[in-house]
Amino acid sequence: MDFKYYVFDLDYGAEELRAVREVLKGRWLTMGPRTAQFEKAFSKWLDGAPCALVSSGTTALHLAVVALGLSRGDEVILPSLTFAATANVVVQCGARCVFADIERLDVPLMSPADVARKITPRTRIIMPVHYAGFPADMEELSKIVKKEKSRRKKAGESRPLFIVEDAAHAAGARNSHGQPLGAIGDAGCFSLFSNKNIAAGEGGIIATKEASLHKRILLLRSHGLTHQTWERHKNYAGEQSYLYDIMEPGFNYRPTDLTAALALTQLDKLSRINETRKALFLRAHEGLKCITGVTLPFSEPASWGKPSYHLLPILLKDEETRHHLAKSLANEGVQTSHHYRPLHTMSYYRKKVPRAGRTLHCTEEYAAREITLPLHTRLSLADMDEIINLVMKTLFSN
């Protein structure tokens, strides 16, 4: 089905074409010089936190938790309101997901209070999601972690505890304290999927300020090899150049230099991209704020620091109204989406998570009522006005 207004669209132009052509002309496609260039450039956005480019946002999450030692018998506390990858990487390590509720319907971020209730001696990682590009409460979560670490130390318990930020939606975002999202916890993971603010088709980034962890991530990213192909290629000077070692069995989570080249051009546009999204987001909120039966998550954007405005979610009065609006807007040429069906309601996790851990009333109500409207840089303010008028037309005629 063709739409006049899509939920997302690429902000691509001649720069991306030139970047890809340059890589092809150089005849080095896999992880190489542009990968290193992007990592250095993105690190500046994170106030200097080192980062590693990998093949996807999912592999970024997986590599982060593996590098932190997540294993069988461990637990990870995470929101159920997130994409499948956040939880899937946990079970792939043999660990158990413990789902936490969101704070409120207008603050659909993991509740620190619920995290505090669900933390146990088996908790290894707390994984907040910066949903829609808005910051989870890292200050409160950090306090919880600090308190639990102190308790474990006094009790003589050896299991460490970490915070891994799922910052897939949050490229370029900062919280109200000015801290870059993805560089506050022990590790932060970003996505470069096609619908993200930095869009490279696929790709992910892992950031960490801990030097030893960064070193291990780089090692595990490429089979555990001590010297990578590009290093051996550019420094070849005889038989000695072929010598490399395997420190531990790693993965093939390498990116390509094509990915890095696209990501570099997108990174140059990120300030404008996020500012354009902000203007559209505020325009939508201004148009919808007085409509009875509509709840606007993140309704006071100025209090959130500097979000990336990745999504434009709104809540309707009930699930039936959500389905009706989605169908009506589609008929008018407006694509919508849904972020997200809660993970604890999915077949696999319903079997694996105890019934007591599946009581997430706020998350369930949010998901039943949420619809995602178009938000991207190909939209003008006039386009957003038209979308909002169509929303109001449907709701007032219902």
Secondary structure, DSSP 8 states (H G I E B T S, - for coil): ---SB-S------HHHHHHHHHHHHHT--BSSHHHHHHHHHHHHHTTT--EEEESBHHHHHHHHHHHTT--TT-EEEEESSS-HHHHHHHHHTT-EEEEE-EEETTEEEE-HHHHHHH--TTEEEE--B-GGG----HHHHHHHHHHHHHHHHHHT-----EEEEE-TT-TT-B-TTS-BTTSSSSEEEEE--TTSSS--SSBEEEE-S-HHHHHHHHHHHBTTBSS-HHHHHHT--SGGGG---BSS---B---BHHHHHHHHHHHHHHHHHHHHHHHHHHHHHHHHTT-TT-B-TT--GGGG-B-----EEEE-SSHHHHHHHHHHHHHTTB--B-S---GGGSHHHHHHS-GGGG--HHHHHHHHHEEEE--STT--HHHHHHHHHHHHHHHHH-
